[in-house]
Amino acid sequence: MSFVIDSHGSPSPPHISHPWSTRLSELLEQQVVAAGVAPGAVIGVARHLGGAWTRAIGFAGRTQPEMGSPTVSARTIYDLASVTKPLTACLALEHAQRRPDFLDTRLGELVEVARKAPAAHVTLHQLLSHRAGLLAHLELFAPVRAGTTVEYSALLRQAAEGFRPECVASDTGYAPVYSDLGYILTGAALEAAVGAPLSEQLAGLRSRWELPGVLSAAEALEADLQVAPTEDVAWRGGRLQGVVHDENAWVLRDRGLCGHAGAFGDVSSVLELGVRLVDSLKRTGPLDARLLRASLAPQPGGSQRLGFDGRSVGSSSGKHFSDESFGHLGFTGASLWCDPRAELIVVLLTNRVCPTRENIRIRAARPRIHDAAYELTQLGAVPQP
């Protein structure tokens, strides 16, 4: 089953189903469910046509691999994993609209526990662009897995000390290395700057941007009958549902929100995030066009931009998206890709980590799905596999 979503995020009557929706559902059945990529998936596409956005949604499969588990619908909520990072970046860009020097603020000016750490001198811009000299990852959760309690401030300090010793600074920061640590610290900096938890700031963003289905883990837990579960993790009690999959986010904020992970969402709201961003670039949207263009501009050394990734060799966005396109992937199987030139947004939500993260078939499936979605919306047909 599939249906089109109107401009307010509400389903239109089933008999007004958009022609794309059935094809999108068939695409997911073939490329995700039958291919063993994930037990189920939802896809949303939006294209600007005739002066307005046309949106369509398709879905297929079940929320869990076991027979008899609930079927996926357009309302199914997924753990967005690192697709949280663009939300964090949008919060920072909103601050930069009000205070032009905000992105130049140094971490140590906002986060007290980082003031004597090696990362104290890096700016929010460098953190958000993965050019702050930080390690890609640290197992901040390791003591908790071993049964030891650790204070939040101590974990933040450890993240700020996770500096790559070989780093040499340049005018734009350090050589790019995709780092969760930078976004963990950015989240803490935003909390210090605003004086409110990141989950409350997310609630404000979703209200201002009309993204009602973007939730914190606490809100997702309340809606657990609609949330697709993720992985079977023995040390966390089994199959995870309505709690964040990312171990560092779980240890740092439990059911709150971190800068790098912890947001949940339904497809229509993540699709609207893309629409708002492209509108900001092309027409009128919530962000200043010049500020957003500057954040999305290519930076030296890699494809990472501020809050997003750009196209690179072997991009998960496939072969059709233009060099202007930008997006983000999530470890759990979520993704958002926007092409301002084609005025096209594609959102794919899966729980490919259910029951195990060892299933990496989505790496090959993503570009095929993006190619087919692009061809459907641009050329009018989805090629047969």
Secondary structure, DSSP 4 states (H G I P E B T S, - for coil): --B-B-TTSPBPPGGG--HHHHHHHHHHIIIIITTTS-SEEEEEEEEEETTEEEEEEEEEEBSSSSTTSPBP-TT-BEE-GGGHHHHHHHHHHHHHHHSTTGGG-BHHHH-GGGTTSGGGG-BHHHHHTT-S-B-S---TTHHHHTT----HHHHHHHHHT-B-TT---BTTBS-----HHHHHHHHHHHHHHHTS-HHHHHHHHHHHHT-TTEE-HHHHHHTGGGBPP--EEGGGTEE--SS-S-HHHHHHHTTS--SSS--EE-HHHHHHHHHHHHHHHHS--SS-HHHHHHHHS-BTTBSB-SSSEE--TT-TT-SSS-TT-EEEE-TTS-EEEEETTTTEEEEEEE-TTSS-TT--THHHHHHHHHHHHHHHHHHS-PPP-
